[in-house]
């Protein structure tokens, strides 16, 4: 895990060895975001899309750069017909992680096959 202040690798320590930032609360928030993502994924697999949407939005409020949560939220928006919201989540996701991000694939499909939007 990286320190939010100096971005040095912290190896899940209680404080950053480089800048002495206390990381205990940061770890708790990170773990809560992971739990919310897993719950949202479970809800989406169970086809409770409205519940999954709310859970994933809570995850993103805690950790705005949670790429997997944004990608899944985009898929849910796509499924319910909110294409603009889906594209928005995928674009934000790509901004946080440019390489090895499935959102690039989704955006390419939309660009190369616009008839999919109809």
Order of alpha helices (4+ residues) and beta strands (2+ residues): alpha-alpha-alpha-alpha-alpha
